[in-house]
């Protein structure tokens, strides 16, 4: 048996209350590893035509063979399902200790189907899953829910919960755990809400941590990984590197100077005063303490406090994407109001990126007269932003329209061009006119516009794994494929994405080999990542995303950047797509049968 696994998955039917257990197929583990990859395999087998908010949709809570182990940065958990926002397969990951405790509780994953008639939560403990009434928790915020359930089930319990947004089927509702880590994108919280699943409580202790099957190889693998993570030249270096000192928000000032920060709904590519919502400013003026996840020396999470109307609010964390979405993208850089908006999104349980885009689209629509309702707001209206966030979570007024997602809202008011989306999911905090790699990465992301499918700024800004010119389009198709394949693999281990700022295929292969107990090569892990990415694309093709599904908003293609660093630039998407499809072996975004057979996704007999 391959090491690193509990070799136990629970299959839970909320319609019937039945719970069954099975061991994952060893062949599936070798082909898809765990986490994202194995979750995608199960969602694929469930079928691409299901209604995302119907009882037949499958909600997978998955960890990988390195989750909850001694591997550095191994505190990640994947939530995999069909997205109600995009209609694609999606996966979203959270840090903290939920993944570790799920492994220690005796599970590699939970497969949840059906829908309960009343609110429920799951208790996962000692290799068993039980279903409990959650009627008293329905309507409560994520913070309240996590606190109550931890008090109920003890200090060894870890809780992940949805908030009012998930209950009200906001299409970009998310999961928040008790450490305020989010499985943020794609609307996985709405899928839980449609099933009346309020929370999952996991009880596990570290004495159940799996050990490597090859202890000697593990010593070598761990030394290699630790050396790269701790290297002072890397952004991950504990208490020295930018990621460790400032968190993800180390990028705010950098992208602003590069003319790669989309602001005022990407009508501009920089904003005056960006330093007030930057990681440097937050560390000096708002930081309370540095927090971290299971087995992570980097500690990029920052406990902060903000001050609003005489009240002090503490939360975690003032992330780059969140600060951009609810600050600069909405036309202001107020430190405290931006932080308060982040806090509320966490409490309501909804994606900060999609929420900020919804706010920005409404602001542009109001200013241009496309939306003339009394509840419209203009850029820079901080109090109005807070009011609209509540309206979205509870589906009140214009919030009911925005809860369907910015793309649907913009289409409903007759101006789809102002929604900055791909496949229905809105962009994160990188303008592809100033970071060209992000253009092809957004367009070809299987879960809709996303920076984490292929984090090309690692190359364009940090020089990892090699330096590229952020304003050059040449080579970005090839770079994007490499990052997509590597990320699909690391998301399946499941290791933190930020490990890629230091580690590469060699480090990952040695760690997996030590736990699996058999040789693994760098070439094999990239092949596994390619297989996972192609399976996702095949699912999307079958779900209706065919030719022409890889696109960018017209704003990035036709409206030149207006800020220093990228002034006059647009995104050369067509050229990058041609290069990308050539590297992938795809036909205009569609995976041909020959590629599926080559990767073992389909057999020749199945295709015939």
Beta strands, then each sheet from edge to edge (+ up, - down):
strand 1: 9-13
strand 2: 18-22
strand 3: 59-62
strand 4: 77-82
strand 5: 89-94
strand 6: 109-113
strand 7: 120-125
strand 8: 128-133
strand 9: 157-161
strand 10: 175-177
strand 11: 182-183
strand 12: 197-203
strand 13: 287-291
strand 14: 301-308
strand 15: 311-316
strand 16: 421-422
strand 17: 425-426
sheet 1: 2+ 1- 6- 3+ 4- 5+
sheet 2: 8+ 7- 12- 9+ 10- 11+
sheet 3: 13+ 14- 15+
sheet 4: 16+ 17-
end
